[in-house]
Amino acid sequence: MFYIIFILLTMLGLLMIRGHKNTKQAVINHIDIHQAGRSEAEKNLQLNILHLSDLHLENISISPRQLYESVKDKNVDLIAITGDFMDRKRSIPKLIPYLEYLNKLQPVYGSYAVFGNHDYVLKDSYFTQLQELLHDHGVKTLQNEHDRIEIDGQAVNIIGIDDYGTGRSNLLKSYAGLEGGYNLVFTHDPNIVLDMDGYRFDYLLSGHFHGGQIHWPKPYHLIKMGKLVRMNMVKGLQKHMDQLFYISEGLGQTGVNIRVGSRPEITIHRIGLTQEQKDESVEIKAG
C-alpha cells in the first residue's frame, strides 16, 4: 500500500513539474481570415491584430520582455486585450512593464481592452486604479461602448462588450448609434455569442476558458462556465450562426500555475477587409 501511495505521489509530482513547465512555453497562433471574392486592391486591405487575454498576473510565467521579444518582429496594427488582468490589488503595479513593452510595438490604430470577471473582484477604488493605469499607457477601455477607426476608406467599428458571466454585458448599449462598417467585437466571455441574434458582428475576440488550462482528459471542470463548453467550444476559431469568433487560451493561469493539454497563447489575427460588406463565404486559414 505504501508503495502504491508513493508511486501515485511521484506521478502527481512529475505532472505538476511538467504542468508548470508548460506555462513557460507560449504558443503564437496566426489566424488568417478574409472574405472570398475580394478584388486585388482589397487583398491588400487588412488589419493585423495582436490578441492577448487572461494575463492573470498572479500566475503568469511569461515575462514582459519575453512577450515583447516574441512579437517585436510582427506587423501589429492594433492590440486587443480581452480581460482578466488580475484579481488582487497588489498585482496592479505588475501590469506596468507589460504595458510599457506593448507600447514599444507602436500599434498603428492603438490598443483596446475589455474587462473580465476576475478584474471585477477588485474593489471600486482599485478597479478605478486599473482603468487609469491602462488609460495612462494609451489603452482604450470599452465597457458596453464602441469606437471607430478607418483603414484606407474602410470603416471598422470596435465594439467592446462588458463581461457576460457577471451580468455586466449590455448589447443594446454596446451597439447604440453604431454606423455601417466592419463590426469587430472584443469581449471576455464568449458565451455571449449565443445571445447575439440580431446583433451583427464580422469577427469576435474573447478568452475566459484558458483552453481548459488542465485539458486532460477533458475539461470537465468548465461545465459550469456556460453552454459553449457543453458544445465543445472552449478554444480556437469557432462559428455560430455563420459568424466567426475566437477563444484565446490566455497568457496566464488561475488557481494553480500549471497547464496540462494547453499552452499560454499569443494570437496574431490577420483580417481581410472589403470596401463594402459582401455575402460571399469566408475563407479561413489557421496556423
Solvent accessible surface area in square Angstrom, and as a share of the most:
residue,aa,sasa,rsa
1,M,170,0.76
2,F,143,0.59
3,Y,160,0.61
4,I,101,0.51
5,I,80,0.40
6,F,119,0.49
7,I,95,0.48
8,L,107,0.53
9,L,112,0.56
10,T,58,0.34
11,M,117,0.52
12,L,96,0.48
13,G,30,0.29
14,L,111,0.55
15,L,75,0.38
16,M,80,0.36
17,I,118,0.60
18,R,111,0.40
19,G,0,0.00
20,H,70,0.31
21,K,103,0.44
22,N,7,0.04
23,T,0,0.00
24,K,114,0.48
25,Q,70,0.31
26,A,38,0.29
27,V,60,0.35
28,I,53,0.27
29,N,41,0.21
30,H,37,0.17
31,I,8,0.04
32,D,30,0.16
33,I,10,0.05
34,H,57,0.25
35,Q,24,0.11
36,A,19,0.15
37,G,57,0.55
38,R,32,0.12
39,S,56,0.36
40,E,128,0.58
41,A,81,0.63
42,E,14,0.06
43,K,101,0.43
44,N,128,0.66
45,L,8,0.04
46,Q,71,0.32
47,L,0,0.00
48,N,5,0.03
49,I,1,0.00
50,L,0,0.00
51,H,0,0.00
52,L,0,0.00
53,S,0,0.00
54,D,0,0.00
55,L,2,0.01
56,H,3,0.01
57,L,0,0.00
58,E,42,0.19
59,N,34,0.18
60,I,21,0.11
61,S,26,0.17
62,I,9,0.05
63,S,43,0.28
64,P,25,0.16
65,R,135,0.49
66,Q,103,0.46
67,L,1,0.01
68,Y,34,0.13
69,E,68,0.30
70,S,40,0.26
71,V,0,0.00
72,K,89,0.38
73,D,131,0.68
74,K,67,0.29
75,N,101,0.52
76,V,10,0.06
77,D,16,0.08
78,L,0,0.00
79,I,0,0.00
80,A,0,0.00
81,I,1,0.01
82,T,0,0.00
83,G,1,0.01
84,D,2,0.01
85,F,1,0.00
86,M,0,0.00
87,D,33,0.17
88,R,118,0.43
89,K,114,0.48
90,R,178,0.65
91,S,7,0.05
92,I,5,0.03
93,P,80,0.50
94,K,89,0.38
95,L,1,0.00
96,I,59,0.30
97,P,49,0.31
98,Y,5,0.02
99,L,3,0.01
100,E,87,0.39
101,Y,46,0.18
102,L,8,0.04
103,N,63,0.32
104,K,112,0.48
105,L,25,0.12
106,Q,146,0.65
107,P,21,0.13
108,V,103,0.59
109,Y,62,0.23
110,G,26,0.25
111,S,8,0.05
112,Y,2,0.01
113,A,1,0.00
114,V,0,0.00
115,F,0,0.00
116,G,0,0.00
117,N,40,0.20
118,H,40,0.18
119,D,0,0.00
120,Y,38,0.14
121,V,96,0.55
122,L,13,0.06
123,K,156,0.66
124,D,126,0.65
125,S,78,0.50
126,Y,71,0.27
127,F,23,0.09
128,T,60,0.35
129,Q,81,0.36
130,L,0,0.00
131,Q,35,0.15
132,E,95,0.43
133,L,22,0.11
134,L,0,0.00
135,H,92,0.41
136,D,115,0.60
137,H,36,0.16
138,G,52,0.50
139,V,7,0.04
140,K,108,0.46
141,T,16,0.09
142,L,11,0.06
143,Q,49,0.22
144,N,14,0.07
145,E,76,0.34
146,H,59,0.26
147,D,37,0.19
148,R,102,0.37
149,I,22,0.11
150,E,119,0.53
151,I,10,0.05
152,D,118,0.61
153,G,53,0.51
154,Q,7,0.03
155,A,15,0.12
156,V,0,0.00
157,N,1,0.01
158,I,0,0.00
159,I,0,0.00
160,G,0,0.00
161,I,0,0.00
162,D,7,0.04
163,D,0,0.00
164,Y,70,0.27
165,G,54,0.52
166,T,57,0.33
167,G,66,0.63
168,R,96,0.35
169,S,31,0.20
170,N,65,0.33
171,L,26,0.13
172,L,134,0.67
173,K,121,0.51
174,S,0,0.00
175,Y,28,0.11
176,A,62,0.48
177,G,72,0.69
178,L,42,0.21
179,E,115,0.52
180,G,60,0.57
181,G,12,0.11
182,Y,11,0.04
183,N,6,0.03
184,L,0,0.00
185,V,0,0.00
186,F,1,0.00
187,T,0,0.00
188,H,0,0.00
189,D,5,0.02
190,P,0,0.00
191,N,8,0.04
192,I,1,0.01
193,V,1,0.01
194,L,38,0.19
195,D,77,0.40
196,M,1,0.01
197,D,93,0.48
198,G,84,0.81
199,Y,55,0.21
200,R,105,0.38
201,F,5,0.02
202,D,32,0.17
203,Y,0,0.00
204,L,0,0.00
205,L,0,0.00
206,S,0,0.00
207,G,0,0.00
208,H,20,0.09
209,F,2,0.01
210,H,8,0.04
211,G,0,0.00
212,G,1,0.01
213,Q,13,0.06
214,I,63,0.32
215,H,42,0.19
216,W,173,0.61
217,P,91,0.57
218,K,125,0.53
219,P,17,0.10
220,Y,146,0.55
221,H,108,0.48
222,L,8,0.04
223,I,84,0.43
224,K,189,0.80
225,M,59,0.26
226,G,23,0.22
227,K,125,0.53
228,L,0,0.00
229,V,16,0.09
230,R,144,0.53
231,M,87,0.39
232,N,125,0.64
233,M,31,0.14
234,V,8,0.04
235,K,71,0.30
236,G,20,0.19
237,L,45,0.22
238,Q,36,0.16
239,K,99,0.42
240,H,36,0.16
241,M,126,0.56
242,D,127,0.66
243,Q,34,0.15
244,L,7,0.03
245,F,0,0.00
246,Y,5,0.02
247,I,0,0.00
248,S,0,0.00
249,E,24,0.11
250,G,0,0.00
251,L,0,0.00
252,G,0,0.00
253,Q,1,0.00
254,T,50,0.29
255,G,69,0.66
256,V,74,0.43
257,N,36,0.18
258,I,14,0.07
259,R,0,0.00
260,V,19,0.11
261,G,45,0.43
262,S,6,0.04
263,R,68,0.25
264,P,0,0.00
265,E,4,0.02
266,I,1,0.01
267,T,0,0.00
268,I,4,0.02
269,H,1,0.00
270,R,80,0.29
271,I,1,0.01
272,G,5,0.05
273,L,0,0.00
274,T,2,0.01
275,Q,99,0.44
276,E,120,0.54
277,Q,70,0.31
278,K,55,0.23
279,D,152,0.79
280,E,80,0.36
281,S,85,0.55
282,V,57,0.33
283,E,85,0.38
284,I,76,0.39
285,K,137,0.58
286,A,66,0.51
287,G,74,0.71
